[in-house]
Amino acid sequence: MSGILVVIEQREGRIARISWEALAAGQRLASQTGSSVSAVLLGADTAALAAEVAARGGAKVFRVEHPLLAQYTPDGFCLALQQLIQNESPAYAILPHTYQVRDYAPALAARLVQVLISDVVGIGEGPIFTRQLMQGRLNGSYRHTGSGPCFVSVQAGAFRAEATDATTAAEIAVFTPAIEAAQIRTIPGQSFRGSSQTVDLGSAQLIVSVGRGIKEAENLSIVQDLAAALGAELAASRPICDNGWLPMERQVGSSGQTVAPKLYLAVGISGAIQHLVGMKASQCIVAINKDPDAPIFEVADYGIVGDLFEVVPALTEGIKSARQ
Amino acid sequence: MRIIVAIKQVPDRDAQVRIDAAGKWIEESDLQFALNESDAYALEEALQLKEKHGGEVVVLSAGPERVGQTIREALAKGADRAIHVACGDLGARDALGVARLLAAAIKPESPDLVLTGLQSEDLGFGQTGVILAELLGLPHATLILHVDVEGSDSSQARIPQARIKVKRELEEGWFQQIEMPTPAVLTIQSGGNKLRYATLMGIKRAKTKEVRQLIAAELGVDAAPVVILDRLTLPQKQKSTQILPGTPKEAAAALVEKLKFEVRVL
């Protein structure tokens, strides 16, 4: 058992950055363990993408191809990867921590009596895999002890994807898994957009964003006043939109919009991972929260630890006077 | 239809978590616990399906005695009965180990649907539902916001040939419909429904509902972990945050200065 397999995910015929980051994580692990990295693409026809991946170097690029892999299904992907893994016996399988991977990788690992170490943010000597717990308040160091391959999925943004230096392209190999139509139990439909998006938070320069700390829908007026005084767009973390207090299109995070404004002012947002991935590229982050240990302070430039119901009205008044 | 909802009791999200002396887990003695949020949405979806199609909702939870409190809350919201897998060493088991316990409890019930939240707020693996599907040999889908049952007949408690259509959340505001036969396992995303509160009547009734205890050690499942949590640490700050001190008024005034002269947005 040796080598590292990195699963590259494609969406609409394109490779997203998180897959290159997974490849970078695989390369990091390879340099630590002295082994080689091979990439894996799944689909009905992956020829064009395989060439793109092979150009980044590594040992091999496996084109795992079958007509039944044209559309993603957990059954199809599990069967195909299970067969490839049994053929290649890698020591590690690295995957990008996407919604798709979350949908099949835990089952694939369980089928091989393994456990996916999910949402990993760091790889240390050992190897030790670091992942976040308690909504990002703590880090946990995990170790694999099983005899089979070690499955790891990596968080978006945790590893730096470099358009690498490959001097020789990887060898491309086609792998044809045995899959019967009857083995695929779910029928996926075409993807569709939710409500028509009328709010484009992505182009906003200033954003005031509100989270669970606001407690009641009736209290939203204080952040609306702050946003108005600043001339900022109002955004929210997921729980606010789940409750129907603000429309879904104002949600920032992995399931909402990704923003990078000049100023992101987070009010009563603790900073769960799913939220941080949507806003941590902001130029300046300000956090107002009563909990000094809230993870939002790990990414904030300026912080006020205090009661938002006192701080926010005072801030609104201060901004109004400064603008006069 | 018979719906099993696997729920987890987790530290309350406002709780101050501290690493214990051994550095392997958190100090639990002074913690408040609550129902994991996406599990609450799974329970809500199950209750609404029952109201539409009849049948029963069974909640299932593994953990120490304190889990009984969260189970009673689920019964008070309208679940019909519960199964508590009594287990004092949940933290020593990995995701597969915990799913094995739940699967052993689920199998004899032959449910039409197994629902659970998409991930826990404490460990955040997001795997239990998917592993359950694998162990039970059932089709599954994750991040589900809505479930439609087709060919259902509310006069029947069980619907052997029912198919379901589910709405799955994809990234960045996209969705997808997925169709599959039952029995099936679904992990539920938050926000698909409005959560209900327990009524006074519900709380009273919950006291008389059946909570069956199963003992983890007697379920005959392998507890040896493949993946081990070695150590807990505090995360390193990614940025050096400048905390603005003082009273709310002073801090707000200091922030206005920063916004004006440093960030230059005023």
Interface residues (C-beta under 8 A of the other chain):
Chain A: P74 D75 T98 Y99 R102 D103 Y104 A105 P106 A107 A109 A110 R111 V113 Q114 V115 L116 I117 S118 D119 I128 R131 Q132 L133 M134 Q135 G136 R137 L138 N139 G140 S141 Y142 R143 H144 T145 G146 G148 R185 T186 I187 P188 G189 Q190 S191 F192 R193 G194 Q197 Q205 L206 R212 L230 R238 P239 C241 D242 N243 G244 M248 E249 S254 S255 G256 Q257 T258 K262 L263 S270 I273 K280 C284 I285 V286 A287 D291 D293 P295 F297 E298 V299 A300 D301 Y302 G303 I304 V305 G306 D307 E310 V311 A314 L315 E317 G318 I319 A322 R323
Chain B: P11 R13 D14 Q16 V17 I19 I26 E37 D94 A95 L96 A99 E121 D122 L123 G124 F125 G126 Q127 V130 I131 A133 E134 L135 P139 H140 A141 T142 L143 E169 L170 E171 E172 G173 W174 F175 Q176 Q177 I178 E179 M180 P181 Q189 S190 G191 K194 P225 V226 V227 I228 L229 D230 R231 L232 T233 L234 P235 K237 Q238 K239 T241 Q242 I243 L244 P248 K249 A251 A252 A253 L255 V256 K258 L259 K260 V263 V265 L266
